[in-house]
Amino acid sequence: MAAKHSGRAELLLGGEVIDIKHASIELRRGFVRKVYSILATQLLLTTLIAVPLQTVSALWMRNNKWLLWVAVGMTLVTICAMTLSRNLARNYPTNYIMLFTFTTFEGVLVGFVSAQYTWQSVMLAAGITVVIFLGMTAFAWNTKTDFTGMGPYFFAALMVLAAFGLVTGIMGLCGVHIAWLMMLYDALGVLIFTMYIVYDTQLILGEWGGHSNQFSIDDYVFGALTLYLDIINLFLHLLRLVGERK
């Protein structure tokens, strides 16, 4: 039976009074641990796949371009499936299968992109990504400002970035290459995905961090996926921005 004591919501179960709020926070802590464990595994898998590909020759890349297109197709299929049907991202073991299928092919994509740059550039971009991620994570955990209500604004910024990328891509296909425009595009990408790290981190923390919006407890795979995409996109934009091509 439910009881009200000292202004707190409590549950009387088997003669023991349980603080519902405390129990909810404990569940959220477990959720956060699970999300970051999955994220660490994703990043490790991506590194193990991308590093060997970064060292291949330009000839090997040309002869195996089919692998790149397979990776593009599979990442699109899996991300669309998990986004459009949230049950796929919630039901075990389908959620893990979909997530790590996506992560495997995303690792291939990262490897192909990284192979166009010197290893020093890749290490520099990776190092900056780590610093930004840790700094923004610490900020998201400790700030009193709640960013979880700003989803529509961040999404609008992301759509502007996507439109920007589409236009520059079409210009490139037409033989028009404007260096400063591409630098601006990547600089905006760095800014937007840096903000998304804060936003998604606070959604993961939820009520434990005192935030008004949060991921459902069943969305641990989706929570890990959003942070993973923030990190990967941040890395790729930084690589294009500061990287030196081979």
C-alpha positions, -999 to 999 in steps of 0.1 A, spaced: 0 0 0 11 36 -6 18 59 23 27 96 27 54 104 52 74 135 59 64 150 25 78 120 6 60 94 -16 67 60 0 56 24 -6 48 0 22 58 -34 10 61 -65 33 62 -43 64 91 -23 49 88 14 39 105 21 5 111 56 -7 98 56 -42 120 86 -52 151 69 -39 143 37 -57 138 56 -89 171 74 -86 188 40 -80 172 27 -112 185 57 -131 220 52 -118 220 17 -130 207 29 -164 235 54 -166 261 28 -158 247 5 -185 247 33 -211 283 42 -206 294 5 -205 277 0 -239 292 32 -252 327 22 -242 323 -12 -259 311 6 -291 341 29 -291 365 0 -285 349 -19 -314 351 11 -337 387 16 -329 396 -20 -335 380 -19 -369 391 16 -380 427 15 -370 438 -13 -394 418 4 -422 436 37 -416 469 22 -426 458 7 -459 470 21 -492 450 42 -517 452 14 -541 436 -10 -516 408 15 -509 400 19 -546 400 -19 -552 377 -24 -522 353 5 -525 325 -20 -525 331 -25 -488 325 13 -482 292 12 -500 281 -19 -481 289 -1 -449 270 30 -459 240 9 -468 240 -11 -436 245 19 -413 215 36 -430 193 5 -427 201 -2 -391 199 34 -379 166 39 -396 152 7 -382 162 16 -346 149 52 -350 116 44 -367 108 13 -346 118 20 -310 109 -15 -300 139 -28 -319 161 -6 -297 143 -19 -265 138 -56 -269 167 -79 -259 187 -93 -277 175 -76 -309 186 -42 -296 222 -54 -291 223 -71 -324 211 -40 -342 234 -17 -322 266 -37 -328 258 -44 -364 255 -6 -369 287 0 -348 307 -26 -369 298 -9 -402 303 26 -387 338 15 -378 344 6 -414 332 41 -425 354 58 -399 383 37 -411 378 46 -448 376 83 -439 406 82 -416 427 64 -443 426 96 -463 445 115 -436 479 111 -420 480 91 -387 492 122 -369 461 141 -380 439 112 -369 456 111 -335 452 149 -332 415 148 -340 409 118 -317 427 136 -289 407 168 -293 375 147 -294 384 130 -261 391 164 -244 358 179 -257 338 149 -247 352 147 -212 349 184 -207 313 186 -220 304 155 -199 317 171 -168 298 203 -176 266 184 -182 269 165 -149 277 196 -128 258 226 -144 226 238 -128 212 246 -163 188 221 -177 194 217 -215 169 188 -219 141 212 -230 162 225 -259 157 195 -282 138 213 -309 165 240 -312 193 215 -314 173 195 -340 168 227 -360 205 234 -359 212 198 -371 188 202 -400 206 235 -410 239 216 -409 224 187 -430 211 212 -456 245 230 -456 263 196 -462 239 187 -490 245 220 -508 283 218 -505 281 181 -516 262 191 -548 286 219 -554 315 194 -551 299 171 -577 296 201 -600 333 208 -596 329 238 -573 352 235 -543 353 265 -518 378 257 -491 366 283 -466 330 271 -470 339 235 -461 359 248 -431 328 267 -420 306 236 -425 330 215 -403 333 243 -377 295 244 -374 295 206 -371 320 207 -343 299 233 -324 265 215 -329 278 180 -319 296 195 -289 262 209 -278 245 176 -285 269 159 -261 256 181 -233 220 176 -243 222 138 -247 242 134 -215 215 152 -195 188 131 -211 207 100 -199 211 114 -164 175 124 -162 160 129 -128 192 118 -111 207 150 -124 176 170 -117 165 173 -154 130 176 -166 133 153 -196 150 119 -198 154 87 -217 132 58 -206 149 31 -185 143 7 -215 162 31 -239 197 22 -227 207 11 -262 192 42 -278 209 64 -252 243 48 -259 237 52 -297 230 89 -294 262 96 -275 282 74 -298 269 93 -329 278 126 -312 313 115 -306 318 100 -341 304 130 -359 325 153 -337 356 133 -346 349 133 -383 342 171 -384 374 178 -364 394 154 -387 383 173 -418 389 206 -401 424 201 -388 435 170 -407 463 168 -433 455 145 -462 480 119 -473 
